[in-house]
Structure formats: structure tokens, C-alpha cells
Amino acid sequence: MLAVTDGRGVLALLFANNRGGEFRAARSSGYARAIADMKIKVLAVLSFVMTCHTSAGMQSLTGTVVVIGWSRTKIVIAVDSRGFNDNEKYRDDICKIVRLDDHAVFTAAGNIIHARNGRALWDAQKEALYAFKEAQKTHGPRLLKTAARSWGDYIVVDINRALEEDPAGSKRMLDKNVFLTGVFVGFENDSTAMYQMEIVFDPKTERAKENFYTEHSTTPVQFGALGRNEIVNEVVAGKTHFAKTEQRKWAAAERNIPLRDRDLRWAIRLVRLTTQYHPQRADVGGPIDALEITRRGIRWVERNAGCNP
């Protein structure tokens, strides 16, 4: 789903079918944001689920909400910190943002770990760190792109190995034939960049394969919501009474927020609204981790102890 707002606060909602599908548009009136050139974009829904290490079997799944805002000059990310284990017990100290260096991070939509009998068959976050370190050794101009592609290759090998060792457990991790989507985002050649590597299951070959996507930034700030993004979409669209009320609250609140923090605080607010009002809000919660990436580096605004500064 794409949502774009112009300077007058008019929203055009575009619904896409698997990225390449046909689009249909609808319009609604919103309110004039204080930053007139802001544009908001809500990405195609990607199911983002977190897992925790357990001593037996596949990791359990739960929803989350990740909000990413980016332009050519900065990136903002806000995400909840709730995860569940196989006993359906939750913990609110899961860091869903992996710092790669001073100007780049990794996150993932889908399962991030598959463990069996107390041993990890694959770990998306660890592979992301390894892929980025290997990309740095090349001294190439596109470190994030190189890392994303390498990560995809590594994860496909790992998942195919897991399919042989634990076929039933591996297939239970699928959501519409997708295992996970890794997102590498940060600065590359003095400009922001975002790359997504989708790892899918091919029913014909019974093997995993990868699909690579590049997200293109624009001068205005764009926002992408992943996972439990229904509340985000509703608030951005501004059609319901709830959405209009929240928009009015934000219009008043942002006047007291420094200009440099408004995009980040808006992302945090969208995550918080999801944890409060989503029908499946038990799946999301905990402290919100939030950061901004500019040419100067990473600036954490909210961070739990599990996140590498």
C-alpha cells in the first residue's frame, strides 16, 4: 500500500498487489501538516515477526510494527520491542534494529531465527552483520547493495539446509510462501539507500530463492510501515473519526516539537498508536526503539539495552 500526501494535506491511497500489480486510487481530505512538503508513503504490507531463542523446535511468531521514514538526506526508524517464545510468553527487550556501522542498519520482515533442539539453523541478524563486514572488505561504492545481495545468498543456503534438516518446521515458518525480507538501509555514496531481499519458497523445486528490490528515495520525507500497519494506514488516510482525531492531536503537538525531531517523533507516535489500538495489540508493545541516520551518523532517540548503539 502506498499513501502520498501533498502540501495541502490531500491523501492519495494506492493499493498494490505484490509490488508489480495493478493500482487503484482513492482520495480523502486530511489536514495541513506543518511541514508543507512532507510526503508519506506506506509500503506494501510485509509481515514482520520476531522470534526468541528456545531450547526446542521452531521459534514462535508474533507481529510487530516498524515505521521507516527516508528522504535523500535522512532516515528515521521507530519499532516496538515485543517478542514471544514457543510458550507464548512475551518479552519486551527484543532489538529489531541491527546497527551495521555509523551510517547503516538492518531490520527484517519475517522470521529472523530458526532454531531446532537448542541450535540455530539460521540467524538473519548474524548473517546481516557478516554480509556487511564482507562487503566492507571489497571497498566497493555500493556497500549496502553488496551486503544485501550477499545476505540473500547466505540465507538461501542456510534455509535450504534447514529445509533438509527440519522440513516441517521450515515450512511452518512460511507466510504466503515468504520466509522473510531483509532490509538494509542507510547512507551509500553520500545519499540514503534502501535495499530489500525477499526470501521465498518455490513450491516447484521445494527450495528457497531470493527476490531483490531497490527502494528509491525522494527529496520529501517518505514513510513506510511494515508488519501490523493497519493503524498507521488508518491514521495516514484520515478517513475515520479516530484518524481525524489523532491527526488533530498531532497537528497541535508537533508545534512544540523541534523541527529536526518532528519526522522521528511522528514515526514514534505511529508505533505507539499501534501498540495502543491495534486489534492484535497483544502482539506488539514494549519500549519503542527509535533512531535517525544522517550524514553525521546515527542518533538514537529511544533505545533499549539490547540495541547496539
C-alpha positions in Angstrom: 0.0 0.0 0.0 1.2 3.4 -0.9 -0.1 6.6 0.7 1.1 10.0 -0.5 0.1 13.4 0.9 0.8 16.7 -0.7 1.4 20.1 0.9 -2.4 20.7 1.2 -2.9 17.5 3.3 -4.7 15.6 0.5 -4.0 11.9 0.6 -4.0 9.6 -2.4 -4.1 5.9 -1.4 -2.7 3.4 -3.8 -3.1 -0.3 -3.3 -0.6 -2.6 -5.0 -0.8 -6.4 -5.5 2.7 -7.9 -4.7 4.6 -4.8 -5.9 4.0 -5.3 -9.6 0.3 -5.5 -9.5 -2.3 -3.0 -10.7 -3.1 0.1 -8.7 -6.4 1.6 -7.8 -6.7 5.1 -6.2 -8.9 6.7 -3.6 -8.8 10.3 -2.2 -9.7 11.8 1.1 -9.2 15.2 2.8 -6.8 15.4 5.7 -5.2 18.3 7.5 -2.4 20.6 6.5 0.8 19.3 8.1 3.2 21.9 9.5 5.9 20.8 7.1 4.3 21.6 3.8 6.5 19.5 1.6 6.2 16.3 3.6 5.0 13.2 1.7 4.0 9.9 3.4 4.4 6.5 1.8 3.1 3.3 3.4 4.8 0.3 1.7 3.2 -2.9 0.6 2.3 -4.9 3.6 5.2 -7.1 4.8 4.5 -9.5 7.7 7.2 -8.7 10.3 7.5 -11.3 13.0 10.1 -11.7 15.8 11.4 -14.8 17.5 13.3 -15.6 20.6 15.8 -18.4 21.3 14.2 -21.5 22.8 15.5 -25.0 23.6 13.2 -26.9 21.3 11.7 -26.7 17.8 10.9 -23.7 15.6 10.7 -20.2 17.0 7.3 -18.9 17.7 5.9 -15.9 15.8 4.4 -12.6 16.7 3.5 -9.4 14.9 5.4 -6.1 15.2 5.3 -2.7 13.7 8.2 -0.9 12.1 7.9 2.6 10.7 10.7 3.8 8.4 10.9 7.4 7.1 13.5 8.3 4.5 14.5 11.0 2.0 17.7 11.7 0.2 19.3 13.3 3.3 18.0 11.3 6.3 16.4 8.2 7.6 14.2 7.7 10.7 13.2 4.4 12.2 10.8 3.5 15.0 9.9 0.0 16.1 8.3 -1.9 19.0 10.4 -4.4 21.1 8.0 -7.3 21.8 8.8 -10.9 21.0 7.3 -14.3 22.0 8.7 -17.7 22.7 7.2 -21.1 22.0 5.4 -21.0 25.3 3.6 -17.8 24.2 5.4 -15.8 26.9 6.4 -12.4 25.7 9.5 -10.3 26.5 9.8 -6.6 25.7 13.5 -6.3 25.2 13.9 -7.5 21.7 16.0 -5.2 19.5 14.7 -5.3 16.0 17.3 -2.9 14.6 20.8 -4.1 14.0 23.5 -1.4 13.7 25.9 -2.2 10.8 28.1 0.8 11.1 27.8 4.6 11.8 25.5 5.1 8.8 23.6 1.9 8.2 21.2 -0.6 9.9 19.4 -3.8 9.1 15.9 -5.0 10.0 13.8 -7.8 8.7 10.2 -8.7 7.8 9.5 -12.3 8.6 11.2 -14.9 10.8 14.7 -13.9 11.9 15.8 -17.1 13.5 15.1 -20.8 13.0 16.3 -23.0 15.9 15.9 -26.7 16.5 17.0 -28.7 19.5 18.7 -25.7 21.0 20.7 -24.9 17.9 20.2 -22.1 15.4 19.8 -23.5 11.9 20.0 -19.9 10.6 20.0 -16.4 12.1 19.1 -13.5 9.8 20.7 -10.8 12.0 24.0 -12.6 12.4 24.1 -13.2 8.6 23.4 -9.5 8.0 26.4 -8.4 10.2 28.6 -10.9 8.4 27.5 -9.9 5.0 28.1 -6.2 5.7 31.6 -6.9 7.1 32.4 -8.9 4.0 31.1 -6.1 1.8 33.4 -3.6 3.6 36.4 -5.7 2.5 35.6 -5.1 -1.1 35.9 -1.3 -0.7 33.2 -1.0 -3.4 30.9 2.0 -3.9 27.7 0.2 -3.0 28.3 -1.5 0.3 24.6 -1.8 1.3 23.7 -3.2 -2.1 26.6 -5.7 -2.0 25.7 -6.7 1.6 22.0 -7.2 0.7 22.8 -9.4 -2.2 25.4 -11.4 -0.2 23.0 -11.7 2.7 20.3 -13.1 0.3 22.8 -15.7 -1.0 23.8 -16.8 2.5 20.3 -17.0 3.9 19.1 -19.0 0.9 21.8 -21.6 1.5 21.0 -21.7 5.2 17.3 -22.1 4.7 17.7 -24.8 2.1 19.9 -26.6 4.5 17.2 -26.2 7.2 14.6 -27.5 4.8 16.6 -30.7 4.6 17.2 -31.0 8.3 13.8 -29.7 9.5 11.4 -29.6 6.6 8.2 -29.5 8.6 9.5 -26.7 10.9 10.8 -24.7 8.0 7.5 -24.8 6.1 5.6 -23.7 9.2 7.6 -20.5 9.1 6.2 -19.5 5.7 3.7 -16.7 5.3 2.2 -16.8 1.8 5.4 -18.7 0.7 7.6 -16.0 2.1 10.2 -16.8 4.8 11.4 -13.2 5.4 12.5 -10.0 3.8 15.8 -8.4 4.9 16.0 -4.6 4.7 19.4 -2.8 4.5 19.0 0.9 4.9 21.5 3.8 5.4 23.9 6.0 3.6 25.7 5.0 0.4 27.7 7.4 -1.7 26.6 10.3 0.5 22.9 9.6 -0.1 20.3 7.4 1.5 19.7 3.9 0.2 17.3 1.1 0.9 17.5 -2.5 -0.4 15.1 -5.3 0.3 15.9 -9.0 -0.3 12.8 -11.2 -0.2 13.4 -14.9 0.6 10.6 -17.1 -0.8 9.7 -20.7 -1.1 9.4 -22.2 -4.6 6.8 -25.0 -4.5 8.1 -26.4 -7.8 11.6 -27.0 -6.6 10.8 -27.2 -2.8 13.7 -24.8 -2.3 14.2 -21.2 -1.2 15.1 -18.5 -3.6 15.6 -14.7 -3.4 14.0 -11.6 -4.9 15.9 -8.3 -4.8 14.2 -4.9 -4.7 15.6 -1.3 -4.5 13.6 1.5 -2.9 14.1 4.9 -4.3 14.1 8.0 -2.1 12.8 11.4 -3.0 13.5 14.9 -1.6 10.4 15.0 0.6 10.4 12.5 3.6 8.5 9.3 2.9 7.3 6.8 5.5 7.0 3.0 5.2 5.0 0.9 7.7 5.8 -2.8 8.0 4.0 -5.5 9.9 1.0 -4.5 11.9 0.5 -1.4 9.8 -3.3 -1.2 9.8 -3.4 1.6 12.4 -0.7 3.5 10.6 -2.6 3.3 7.3 -5.8 4.4 9.0 -4.3 7.4 10.7 -2.5 8.5 7.5 -5.6 8.1 5.4 -7.6 10.4 7.7 -11.0 9.0 6.8 -12.3 7.7 10.2 -13.2 9.6 13.2 -10.3 8.0 15.1 -7.9 9.0 12.4 -9.1 12.6 12.2 -8.9 12.9 15.9 -5.3 11.6 16.0 -4.3 13.9 13.2 -5.7 16.9 15.0 -3.8 15.9 18.2 -0.6 15.6 16.2 -1.1 18.9 14.4 -1.3 20.6 17.9 1.5 18.5 19.4 4.1 19.0 16.7 4.1 22.7 17.2 6.0 22.1 20.4 8.5 19.7 18.9 11.7 21.0 17.4 11.7 20.8 13.6 14.6 18.4 13.4 12.7 15.9 15.6 9.3 16.0 14.0 9.7 13.2 11.5 11.2 10.9 14.1 8.5 11.8 16.7 5.8 11.2 14.1 7.2 7.7 13.5 7.3 7.0 17.2 3.7 8.2 17.6 2.5 5.9 14.8 4.2 2.9 16.5 2.7 3.9 19.9 -0.8 4.2 18.4 -0.5 0.7 17.0 0.5 -0.7 20.4 -2.5 1.0 22.0 -5.3 0.5 19.5 -4.4 -2.4 17.1 -6.9 -5.3 17.3 -3.9 -7.6 17.9 -2.1 -5.2 20.1 -1.0 -8.1 22.4 1.4 -8.9 19.6 3.1 -5.5 19.7 4.4 -3.5 22.6 7.3 -2.7 24.9 9.6 0.2 24.7 10.0 1.8 21.3 13.4 1.9 19.8 13.9 4.9 17.5 16.8 6.4 15.6 17.7 8.9 12.9 20.5 8.5 10.4 22.1 11.5 8.7 25.4 12.2 7.1 26.6 12.9 10.6 25.8 9.4 11.7 23.2 7.5 13.9 21.3 9.4 16.5 19.3 7.3 18.9 16.4 9.0 20.5 15.0 6.0 22.3 16.9 2.7 22.8 16.6 -0.3 25.0 19.7 -2.0 26.4 19.5 -4.8 23.8 20.3 -2.5 20.9 23.9 -1.8 19.9 24.5 1.9 20.0 
